[in-house]
Amino acid sequence: MTVVAPDATTMRAVLGHFASGVVVVTASGPAGPLGFTCQSFASLSLDPPLVTLSPARTSSTWPRIRDVGVFCVNVLADDHERYSNGFARSDTNKFAGVAWRPSPSGAPVIDGVCAWVECRLWREYDGGDHTIAVGHVQHLEADASRAPLLFHRGRYGVEDMRRTA
Ligand SMILES: Cc1cc2nc3c(=O)[nH]c(=O)nc-3n(C[C@H](O)[C@H](O)[C@H](O)COP(=O)(O)O)c2cc1C
């Protein structure tokens, strides 16, 4: 088997095989609501209750969320593709047409999400061209009636590869 040196294209192509959900990380900034789309979200620890996410060093939104210090992770539902794309566009009014309510700390909870997890920024570590942000969970809730938005190989949804019997 040929081992290919992991350039960025190969990294994306191979690691894209790991299917994941999609979240929008939000906060209530001094100049209004803030948010960006993120796929690198995971639960980390139960006690203390911690989660992680990895913002790119190029993100213009994350530094502003970091300054607020409290954020909400919105787990998108399967009919939220437009939110995933909308919150991924820099320098646009990302909340235009988005219905939301405040979490206990005031961070936006987008209507119809599968779950939301409100966090206080706990630690942040070097992660190469990203950082690894650890959130200390303050409040969280789920709606079991909602199916998740999935992302796999650069596209929304998972190709049905189940073998027929
Ligand atoms: C499906 C999807 C997953 C993404 N995952 C991440 C991620 O894990 N970390 C990240 O920093 N950006 C991720 N992005 C890109 C950011 O959403 C985008 O660069 C950011 O919103 C740019 O806006 P900003 O300059 O306002 O931060 C993702 C985008 C999409 C569409």
The ligand as an ORCA input file, in Angstrom:
! r2SCAN-3c Opt
* xyz 0 1
  C     -19.988     21.824      7.024
  C     -18.967     22.841      7.495
  C     -18.115     22.527      8.544
  C     -17.173     23.471      9.012
  N     -16.359     23.143     10.076
  C     -15.503     24.082     10.565
  C     -14.723     23.809     11.732
  O     -14.787     22.726     12.306
  N     -13.903     24.785     12.220
  C     -13.836     26.035     11.604
  O     -13.123     26.908     12.075
  N     -14.561     26.326     10.483
  C     -15.391     25.381      9.968
  N     -16.148     25.668      8.868
  C     -15.923     26.947      8.166
  C     -16.489     28.116      8.929
  O     -17.850     27.969      9.156
  C     -16.196     29.399      8.149
  O     -14.858     29.439      7.817
  C     -16.469     30.552      9.030
  O     -17.813     30.580      9.290
  C     -16.025     31.812      8.374
  O     -16.642     32.840      8.949
  P     -15.989     33.806     10.005
  O     -14.890     34.494      9.301
  O     -17.172     34.674     10.317
  O     -15.544     33.007     11.167
  C     -17.094     24.749      8.381
  C     -17.963     25.069      7.317
  C     -18.893     24.128      6.878
  C     -19.824     24.496      5.757
*
